[in-house]
Amino acid sequence: VLSIVVLMLNCANAQDTLEHKLSFGAFLLPSIAYRDLTSNERTLYGQQTIATRNDFEIPRFSYGIELIGSIPVSRTLAVEAGIGYTETGYRFDISKVTFGDMIDPRRGFTYTTNARITDIIFDYRYVTLPVRLAYILGKGKVRWVTKAGVSVGYLLMRSSTLVSELSDGSQFRNTTESTATYNRFGLFPTFSTGVGYALNA
């Protein structure tokens, strides 16, 4: 899952010099998340399945929060590490999904329902340990910050939520958890760029 960070709010105690070696910050990371599937299988069925899923899946809003310690190595570069929480995933394009009728195998008749499916959301929730290199351009409270690194993630929960709209206009959400069927640990490359604002500079 790739997350493109569009805003960073830095609550760190930032310095323009190297006199103070260590600073701490809290980061809010709104982003757009999606995934692009690939397969090692070369069978026609496998390739068609992957292509269909990639066509159905669309980006969704994601977010993360981090507590980071930063050590400057020069006036423009710093090494960062810390702990964070990330909720990411993807959604289904409902316009491309077809749901078959529910047919009773004993009697053959079709059950009818007044519910209309409006969204299918897939969630992956991780606790993360990020390590990255930061390039900082500018001085003062407002700076342009570009970062690249890796995060070790531990999967807390994987779930899928089916959102339906009933005939009276109300919504019904049915969430199913399937964390046990997934690898708990993951390694994620990260890249972000945006404006950083130091509340205490």
C-alpha positions, 0 to 999 in steps of 0.5 A, a space after each residue: 500500500 502506497 501512501 502519498 503524504 500531502 501535509 505534515 504538522 510538526 510540533 517539534 522544538 526545532 533549532 536553526 543551529 546544531 547546538 541542540 542535537 536532539 529534538 522531538 516532534 509529533 506528526 499528523 500524516 493525512 494521505 491517499 492510499 492505494 495498492 497495485 497487485 502483482 503475482 508470481 503466477 504466470 497462469 491465465 487465471 491468475 493474471 486475469 484475477 490480478 487484473 480484475 482486482 486492480 481494476 476494481 480497487 480505488 484509492 481511499 483516505 488514509 492517515 497516520 500519527 507519529 512521535 519522532 526523535 530527530 538528530 541533525 547531521 548537518 544544517 539541512 539533513 537530519 536522521 529521524 526515528 520513532 513510533 507511529 500508528 497508521 490506518 491505510 487500505 483501499 476501497 472498491 469501485 462500486 460501479 464496477 462490482 456486480 452482486 448476484 441474486 441470493 438463491 435458496 439451493 433447496 427451493 430455488 427462489 430468490 431472496 429480495 432485500 431493500 438494502 443498496 450497497 454504497 461502499 466497500 472499505 478495506 482497513 489495515 491498521 499498523 503500529 510502525 517504527 519509522 527510520 528516515 533521512 530528512 532534508 530541510 529547506 529554509 529557516 524559521 517556523 515554516 520550512 519545506 521538508 522532504 523525507 525518505 526511509 523505511 518503516 517496520 510495521 506490525 499489523 494490529 487489525 485487517 478488516 473489511 466493511 460493507 456499507 449499505 443504505 436501507 430503504 428509509 435512508 439509514 446506513 448499515 455497516 457490517 465489518 469483518 475482521 481477518 487479521 489472522 490470515 495475514 503476515 503480521 510484520 511488514 517493511 514499508 519504504 516511505 517518501 514524503 514532501 510538504 510544508 513543516 511548521 514548528 510550533 516552538 522554534 
